[in-house]
């Protein structure tokens, strides 16, 4: 009966609004959406019914003081194994080996080592493991005082980048768990591709993408080893004599104009692939091996190998360096390597790394090139929507403010940014404008002035923000649009998600939702996830402690 009631209500809603939008709908995933033109007509009809006021923003000339803090405490990256020996070494370990099962190989090896009774000069030796992406280690070591004793990244590229940044590495092993990164294609897509283009190589994938025959998705090269690998492989394919040349940069720019947005994480790609939305993407072989939902995909290794080298550093004491060597030997013993096999590592041992043509400084330069070209030369129109309802009082609203202020420095001045807040009513705190120094200072002032009010009219605020972006796009027709919603709870006032979802779908605007301390499978969580899923964005379920890192990485990818 409930399903019949909902269907009847949807049909009645469609009939009542037919005059405004024509209600010609089509399916996109599980959501019914309008065409762009219909969405705009209905958006205008909705906005006439929403009470909105505009708050004059104040100029914050001291915003640089807050923006300086862009890294959360290193403790936001958890310790997955804690040692208690007289000599204890901390290993900053890539997440594919320091997470929950089946991605827990190094955790198990470390626990086995800690139980082995290893000693050095009569002292017990133990290992502590910190779960952290390879790229975040680079960021924290070069932009803060974080200094692990040992580093186990996915690939050698990160060690080379650290050396280029002036942090001298000492190689303990070139490989402790073999792995590759590569191209993953849905079986039918693979068959069609190989019939027309032959072997799956990155060069052929790029040719097919530029010809419009393939949509290929990859991840953030600032944090993802796979994303960095594929990015640098692209540049090498564009110009193998000089991957950083203007020719390579221009071809990357051309590619980015028609490629899908770079995914926030590999997990987002994996989720979209399991839904059948993405047919070709990047993936590490170990992750592919451990994801049975992708059994209908074909994996082909590409780029450099991901063999998880093990490094220590010249700032580490001789005693701890020797302890690190003991642990390295333990990682390479037969028992540990047999376990690595079971966890999906050490496959494709016959695969040799493709040349990248880059050293550590070159990899760093490639990241900057990607940052400049990732939007295909198109500016972005974005609005941030801040929940200021009563449930956000205290830690949540303070965290929201701090994270927006701290990470706004990652937003390019080429983009157009606005700010909306809501409780019972919707406020336009900052009209959309180019994010130059003046707009950045107004943004800072507007964020600092946010204050708690009453109920939660979430989707009224979404409609107002969509209208702001649609109006701005008339001035900048080639711009991309995206929305960022920061909230801790479900809507309890104004329009519902069911009424808003067809418009979001019709306008093709990705909505990134940042949820504060959400409970798993709660109504609020599911609504935010559904909103983000309409146009293949993502939900970040962030605690107050780690939100700054989430926002920094998200802005690095999208803005």
N, C-alpha and C positions, 0 to 999 in steps of 0.2 A: 504493500500500500504506500509506503514512504517513497519508493521509486516512482510509482505512478503519480503521486502528488507532486514530486519535484519536476517530473516531465511536464505535467499540466501547467505548473507555475511558470516553467521556462517558456512554454508555448504562448501563454497569456502575456508574459513580459515581452516576448518578441512581437506579438500582435499590437500591443499598446505603443511600442516604439517604432513600428514600421514606418510611420510618417517621417521620423527623423533619420532612419538608417536604411530602410529598404529591407533589412533583415535577411539578406542573401548570405548564408553561412556555409562554411566548408569545414572539414575536419583537419585538425593539426594535432597529432598525438591523440590525447584524450580530451582535448578542449575544443569546443565550438568557437570559432572566431569569425570576425568580419573581414572583408577586404579593407585595405588601408583607407579608401575613400569613405566607406561605410563607418569605419571606426571613428574617423574624424567627425562625421556628422553626429554620431551618437555621443561622442565625447562632448561636443558643444552643447547638446541637449542636457546631458547630466550636469555639466558645470554651471548652467544657469540656475540649478537648484541648490548649489552648495554655497553656504555662507563663508566668505573668505575675507581676510583683511591683510593689508600689507604693512609690515613693520619697517620703519626706516632704520637701516643698519648703521651702526656706528663704526668709525674707522679705528682699527686697533693698530697703533704704531709700534706696539711692543710684541707683536705676534711672533717674531723670530725667537724669542726666549722660550716659548712653549714648543715651537716646531722643532727645536733642537733635539728633543727626546723622541727618537724614532724607533728605538729598540726596547722591547719588554725585557724584564729580568730573565737571565739565562735559565732560571729555575722553571720557567714556563715550558721548557723542554724537559720531559720527565727522565728521571733515572730509572731504567728498567732492570738494572742489576746493581746492587750496592755491595762493595767489598769492605772487609774489615781487617785486612792484614796490616802488619807493621809498615809495609810498603804497599800503598794502594795507588794504582794508576787509573786515571779517568780516560775512557775511550769515547770520543765523539763519533757515533756510528750511524751510517746511512739507514734510513727507515725500513728498507726492504729486508734488513737483517736484525733490527732492534725493536720490532713491533710485536704485536700479538701473533700467535700461530696462524698461518704457516710461515710468517715473515719474522721468525724469532731465532734464526740460526745462531747469531752471535751471542744472544742472551743465554742460550743453552750452553754454548761453548764456554762462556765466561763463568757460568754457575759451576760447570764441571771443573774448570780450572781452579775456582775458589775452593772446591772440595778436595782438590788433588794434593794439597799440602805443600805446594811449591815454596821453595825457600831460596834466599839469596843472602850469602854471608851470615847465615844463622837467623835471618829475619823472614817471617812469613810474607808471601806476596799475594796480592789479590787484585781484582779488576772491578771497576765501576763502569757501567755503560750508560751513556746518555743518548737517548733517541732524538735525532736531529737530522734534517736533510743536509746533503752535502753543500748545497748553496748557502744555507743559513750559517754553517760553520765558517765559510769564507766571510760572510757579512759580519758575524760577531767577532771574529778574530781581527778583522781589519778596521772595524768601526767601534769596537769596545775593548775592554781589557780581558775578555774571556780567553783563557789559555789552557786547553786540554793537554794531557800528556801524550795522547795518541789520537790519530785521526784515521778513520776507516771510511773514506768516501766511496762512491760508486765507481768512479773512473779516475785515471791519472790526470785528467784535465784540471781537476780542482787543486791537486797538489802543485801543479805547474802555475796555476793562477795565484796561489798563496806565495810561492817563491817570487813571482813577478811583483807582488805587493810588498816584498821585503821581509817576509817571514820564512826563514830557511827551514826546509824540511829535510829529514833524514829517513831514507827509505829502508824500512824493515823487511818488506816483501813487495814484489810487484803484483802479487795475486794471493789472496787468501780464500776467495770463493769466486769461481769463474762465472761470468754472465755476459750476455750481449744485449744490445738494444736494437730495435729494428722497426720494420713496417708490418702492421697487422691489417689484413684485409678480409672482409667477409667473403666466404667461398665463391658465391656467384660473381661478386665484384672482381675477385682474383682471377676467375676464369675469363671474364670479359677483358680485363686489363692485359693479361698475358697473351691473349689472342691477338690484340692490337699492338701492344708495345713490347712484347717479349718478356725478358727477365725482369723481375722486380728489383730495380735499383733506384736509388734516390733520384738520380738524373731522370730516369723514365717516369717516376712518380711526379716530378716537377713538370715534365713535359705534358703529362696527362692532365695535371691540375690547371696549367696555363691554357690548355686546349679546351677546358671545360668538361673533360671526360671523367674527372675524379675530384672529390672533395676530401682533402687530407688534413687531419687535425693533429696538432701537437701541443706541447705544454710549455710553461713558463721557463725560459732558459736561465733565469736568475736563481731559481731554486731547484729545478728539475734537471737531473743529469741527462735524462733522455731528451728533454727539450733542448739543452745545450748541445748535445751530440748531433741531433737532427738539424738544428740551426746552422752549426758550423759545417755539417755535411752539405747543406744547401748552398752555402757560400762557396764551398770548394767546387761543387757541381757547376755553379754559375761561372767560376773562373778558377781553374785549377793551378794557374800560374801565380795568381795573387787573389786569394779569397776575400781580401779586404779592399779590393779595387773599387773604383767608381762603377765599373761595369757590373760587378757582383752586387753592389749596393742597389743599383738601379733595378736589376732583375729581382732582387728580394722585395723591393718596393712594389714592383709590378705584381709579384706573386701575392703579396699581402693584400692588395686591393681586392682580390677575389677569394682569398682563403677565409675559412671560418675564424672567429675570434680565438686567440690562443687560450687554451683551457687553464683554469686556475691550478688544477692538480691532475695527475694521471687518474686519480679516483673518479673525477668528473667524467673523463673520457670513458673509463671502464663502465660507468653507470649508463652513459648514453649509448654505448655499444651494446650492452645487454638488452637495451630497449629496442635495438635495431635502428637507432637514429643515425649513428655514425658507421660508415662502411669501411673507412680506411683511416688509420691513426698510428701514432707511435706507441710502443710498449716495450718494456723489458721482458726478456724471455722468461725469467723466473716468475714474474707476475702473471704472464700468459699461462704458464704451466700450472699455476695455482688458482686459476679462474675457470672452472668447468663451464660457466655460462658462455665462454668464448670458444667453445669447442668447434663451432662452425666457422671459425676464422683461420686464416693461413698466416703463419709468422715467417718473416724473412729477415735475418740479421743485417744490420747496416751500420755504417759509421765505425767509431772506435769501440774496442771491447770495454765492458764494464766488469773488470776483474777484481775490484775492491782491493786496491793496494793498501798497505798499512804504513803509516808514517809516524815518526816521533819528531821532535824539534830540538834545535840547538840550545834553546832556553831551558830544556828539561835536564835535571841533574843526571850525572853519570849513573847513579844508583837506579833511578827510575828508567833510564834508557836500557839498562841491563834487564830490569824487570819486564820491560816492554818486549825485549827479545825473547824472554822465556814464554810470554803469552803468545807471541807470534809463532814460535815453534809448536805450541800447543794447538793453535788454529790449524796448522798444517799436518798434524799427525793423522794417522789412518782413521781413527774413530771420528775425529772432527770432520774430515773430508767425506767420509761415508754419510754422515749426517747432512752435510751440505748437498750431496747428491739427492737425498730424500726430500730436501726442502726446495728442490727445483733449480739448484745451482749446478755448475760444471757440465752444462749441456753445450752442444756445438763447439767442442774444444778444437775442432779443426778450423774454425773461422778465424781469419786473420784480420786485424784492424785495417779499415780503409784509411788512407792518409787524410789528414785534415788540413795540412799545410800551415798549421798554426802552432805557436808556442804559448806559454802562459799569458804574455802580454797580448797576443793575438786573440786568445779566447776572451779576455776582458774587453778588447776592442769590438769583438763580434757581438757581445751583449749590448754594448752601447749602440751599435748599428741597428740591432733589432729594436731597441727602445725607440729609436728615431723613425723606423719604418713600419712598425707593427700595425699601424692603422692605415697603411697604404696611402699616406699623405693626406688623409681626410681628417678634419678636426672632429672632436667629439663634443656633443651637447649632453651634459649630465646634470641631474638634480639629485641632491641628497635629501631624503625625507627622514626627519628625526621625530621619534615618538617621545612626547613630553607628558604623557598621561601619568596619573597618580602612581601606578605600579612601577614607574621608572625612577621614583624618588630614591635619593641616596646614592649607593654605589653605581647602579646602572647608568643614571644620567651623567654622573661624573666621569665614568668610563667612556661613555659616548663622546662627551666633549673632548676629553683628553686624546682619544684615538683619532678623532677628526682633525684636531689641531696638530697633533704630532705627525700625522701622515700626509697632511695636505701638501707638504713640500715635495711629495712624489708625483703630484699632479702637474702635467706639462702646462706651460703658459699658453700653448696653442689651443687649448680646449676652452669650452664655454661652460661655466659652472653656476648653479643656483642652489638655494637652500629653502626647504619648506619644513615646517614643524606642525604638529597636530596633537590635540587632545579632544575636547568636545568640538572645537572649531579648527579650521585650517588657517595657518599663518604663512604668508610668503615673507620669509625673513631676508632673502636676498634674491632679487631678480637675476635671471641668467645674463651673464656677460663674460667677455674674454677674461681668463684667469691671469691677468697681469698682476704686477705688484700691488696696485691699488685694489683690485677685486679680491686678491688674496687677503689683504688687510681687512677689507669689509667682511669677508667670509669669517675670518678669525673673530672679529667683533660680534658678528651675528651668532656664532657658535657659543661664545662666552656668555651671551645674554640669554640663552635658552633657559626657561624656568618651568617648573612643574605646574600642571593645571588639573584637568579632570578626567573624562572618559577617553575612549579609544576609537576615533573615527578613521581607522587606517586607510580604507579604500577611498574615502572622500579625498584624503591627501594624495593618494596615488593618482586620482583623476585630475586633480589640480596640477600636479607635477607633469602629467602627460600633456595637458593643455599648454603649459608653459613651454615645453619642449617642441610641441607641434608648431606653435607660433614662432619660436626662434628658428626652426628649420625652414620656414618660409624665407627668412633672411639668408640662411646658409644651406641651400638645398643639397649640397654634397656631403653634409655632416652625418656622422653616425650618432645615434641616440642611445643612451642607457640610463638606468635608474638604480639608485642605491637606497634601500629601505632599512632603517635601523630601528628595531623594536624588540620588546620582550614579551609581548602578549597578543592575544587574539582580539579581533575587532568586536566592539560591543555597541557601536553607534554608527549611524549613517549607512551607506551602501555596503553590500556584501561582496565577497570575492566572486560569487557566481555572476553578479551583474557586471563586474569589472573585467573578468578574465577574457571575454570575447574581444574587448577593445585592446587589451594588452597584446593579445595574439594577432589581431589585425594590424596593429602598428609595428609589429615585429621588434619591439623594444625589449632587450634582455633586462630583467629585474633581479639584481643581486640583493639578497636579503641577509642581513646580519642580525642574528637572534641572540639575545642575552640570557644565558643560563636556562636555556630551553630544556624541558623534560622530553625524553624520548617518547615518540608516538603520541604526544599530546596534541590537542586540537590546534593550538597555536603553532607548534612545530610543523604539523602536516599542512596547514594553510600557507605558511611561509615557503615550505618546500614546493607546494603546488604552484604558487605564484612564480617562483624562480624557474620551475620546470617548463613553463609555457613556451618560453623562447630559449631554452637550453642554457640558462644561467646557473647559479649555484646558491645554496644556502650555507652560510657559515655559522655554525653553532658555537659561538665563542664565549668563553668565560671572561670575566672582567680582566683577569691577569694577562691573557694572551691575545686580547683583541687587537692591540697595536700591531703585533706581528701579522695577524691575519689581514688587517686593513692595509698595511704597508705592501704586502705581497699582492693583494688584490689590485691596488692602485698601480703597482708596477706593471701588472699584466694589462689592465684595462685603460688606465689614464696616463 
